């Protein structure tokens, strides 16, 4: 029994804004049916002892310490604010866009 029909492929193509010829609909129906059949066979496997993973292979991602010294040399504040239209102390001053009323 087929897992997907040609009408479902056409409807999915319409939702994805794809224009498919009859030949493409026929081919995609067969290919998607095979994929869904494979997914069904995977669903029947017992994976209760398998830990969830995000990658198929172990992945080592060393991270640096989040410290300011790691960013040296940094841009001095006065130089960063040199061309600022407005500034307040050591910060850029921007127009207020949210009003808080109580």
C-alpha positions as CSV (number, residue, x, y, z in Angstrom):
1,X,0.0,0.0,0.0
2,X,1.3,3.4,-0.9
3,X,2.2,5.8,1.9
4,X,1.6,8.9,-0.1
5,X,-0.7,9.7,-3.1
6,X,-0.1,11.9,-6.2
7,X,-2.8,14.2,-4.9
8,X,-0.8,14.7,-1.6
9,X,2.3,15.4,-3.6
10,X,0.5,18.0,-5.7
11,X,-1.0,19.6,-2.6
12,X,2.4,19.7,-0.9
13,X,3.9,21.2,-4.1
14,X,1.2,23.9,-4.1
15,X,1.9,24.8,-0.4
16,X,5.6,25.0,-1.3
17,X,4.7,27.1,-4.3
18,X,6.3,24.6,-6.7
19,X,5.0,23.9,-10.1
20,X,5.5,20.2,-11.0
21,X,4.9,18.4,-14.3
22,X,2.9,15.1,-14.2
23,X,6.2,13.2,-14.7
24,X,7.7,15.0,-11.7
25,X,4.6,14.3,-9.6
26,X,4.9,10.6,-10.5
27,X,8.6,10.4,-9.8
28,X,8.3,12.3,-6.5
29,X,5.3,10.1,-5.4
30,X,7.5,7.0,-5.9
31,X,10.5,8.6,-4.1
32,X,8.6,9.9,-1.2
33,X,6.8,6.6,-0.8
34,X,10.1,4.9,-0.6
35,X,11.4,7.4,2.0
36,X,8.2,7.1,4.1
37,X,8.5,3.3,3.9
38,X,12.1,3.5,5.2
39,X,11.0,5.8,8.0
40,X,8.4,3.3,9.0
41,X,11.0,0.5,9.2
42,X,13.2,2.8,11.3
43,X,10.2,3.5,13.6
44,X,9.9,-0.2,14.4
45,X,13.5,-0.4,15.8
46,X,14.0,-0.7,19.6
47,X,16.2,2.3,20.5
48,X,15.4,2.4,24.2
49,X,19.1,1.9,25.1
50,X,20.4,4.5,22.7
51,X,21.3,7.9,24.0
52,X,19.9,10.9,22.1
53,X,22.6,12.8,20.1
54,X,22.9,15.9,18.1
55,X,25.7,14.7,15.9
56,X,26.4,11.3,14.3
57,X,30.0,11.4,15.4
58,X,31.6,12.8,18.5
59,X,32.3,16.5,18.2
60,X,34.8,18.3,20.3
61,X,34.2,22.1,20.5
62,X,36.6,23.7,22.8
63,X,35.4,27.1,24.0
64,X,37.6,30.0,25.2
65,X,37.0,31.6,28.6
66,X,34.6,34.5,28.3
67,X,36.9,37.2,29.7
68,X,37.6,40.7,28.4
69,X,41.3,40.2,28.4
70,X,40.8,37.6,25.6
71,X,39.6,40.4,23.4
72,X,42.7,42.6,23.7
73,X,43.5,44.8,22.1
74,X,40.1,46.5,22.2
75,X,39.0,49.8,20.7
76,X,39.3,52.6,23.2
77,X,35.9,54.1,24.2
78,X,36.8,57.7,23.1
79,X,37.9,56.4,19.7
80,X,34.7,54.3,19.3
81,X,32.5,57.3,20.2
82,X,34.5,59.8,18.1
83,X,31.9,60.1,15.3
84,X,28.8,59.3,17.4
85,X,26.0,61.8,16.7
86,X,25.2,61.8,20.5
87,X,26.9,60.3,23.4
88,X,26.2,60.0,27.2
89,X,29.4,59.5,29.2
90,X,31.0,56.3,27.7
91,X,27.9,55.2,25.8
92,X,26.1,55.9,22.5
93,X,22.9,57.9,23.0
94,X,20.0,56.7,20.9
95,X,16.4,58.0,20.6
96,X,14.0,56.4,23.1
97,X,11.6,54.1,21.2
98,X,9.7,52.6,24.1
99,X,7.7,54.7,26.5
100,X,6.8,53.2,29.9
101,X,3.7,54.6,31.6
102,X,2.4,53.6,35.0
